[in-house]
């Protein structure tokens, strides 16, 4: 098991040392039909749901689009649609 990072918390006038897990974020790029739309920082979990939800919201607010397929394309996390 890896060692947890030590954090400092200020509580009631005193500093406390705590060992707690820290959420790790990574850059994830969304590419649609060969064009990179955006890169965002997020936890690298449920990336397909994030991409589909983002694209659904984007299509609902601008125009209707069909997305036929998606794939995870390393080296950096990247979701590719179209």
C-alpha positions in Angstrom: 0.0 0.0 0.0 1.3 3.4 -0.9 1.9 6.1 1.7 -0.8 8.8 1.9 0.3 12.4 1.6 0.5 14.5 4.8 -1.8 17.5 4.8 -2.0 20.4 7.1 -5.4 21.6 8.4 -6.0 24.7 10.4 -8.7 23.9 13.0 -9.8 26.0 16.0 -6.5 28.0 16.1 -4.2 24.9 15.7 -2.5 23.2 12.8 -3.1 19.5 12.5 -1.1 17.0 10.4 -3.4 14.5 8.6 -2.7 11.6 6.2 -5.5 11.6 3.7 -6.1 10.4 0.1 -5.9 13.1 -2.5 -8.0 13.2 -5.7 -5.8 13.0 -8.7 -6.8 14.8 -11.9 -5.3 14.5 -15.4 -5.8 16.4 -18.6 -8.3 14.7 -21.0 -8.8 15.9 -24.5 -12.1 15.5 -26.4 -11.7 15.2 -30.2 -14.7 15.2 -32.5 -14.4 14.2 -36.1 -10.6 14.7 -36.0 -10.7 18.1 -34.4 -9.7 18.7 -30.8 -12.6 20.6 -29.1 -11.2 21.0 -25.6 -8.9 19.7 -23.0 -10.1 19.6 -19.4 -8.8 18.5 -16.0 -10.8 15.7 -14.4 -10.5 12.5 -12.5 -9.8 9.7 -15.0 -13.0 7.8 -14.2 -16.1 7.3 -16.3 -14.5 9.2 -19.3 -17.0 7.8 -21.8 -20.0 9.1 -19.7 -18.3 12.5 -19.4 -17.7 12.7 -23.1 -21.2 11.5 -24.1 -22.8 13.9 -21.6 -20.7 16.8 -22.7 -21.5 16.2 -26.4 -25.2 15.6 -25.7 -25.3 19.0 -23.8 -23.4 20.7 -26.5 -25.6 19.3 -29.3 -28.7 20.2 -27.4 -27.7 23.9 -27.0 -26.3 24.4 -30.5 -27.4 21.9 -33.1 -28.3 18.2 -33.4 -25.4 15.9 -34.3 -25.0 12.2 -34.5 -21.9 10.6 -33.0 -21.3 7.2 -34.4 -18.4 5.8 -32.4 -15.8 6.6 -29.8 -12.4 5.3 -28.9 -9.8 5.9 -26.2 -6.7 7.2 -28.0 -3.5 7.4 -25.9 -0.8 8.7 -25.2 -2.7 11.4 -23.2 -6.3 10.5 -22.4 -8.3 11.5 -25.4 -11.9 10.6 -26.5 -12.4 10.6 -30.2 -15.9 10.7 -31.8 -16.9 10.4 -35.4 
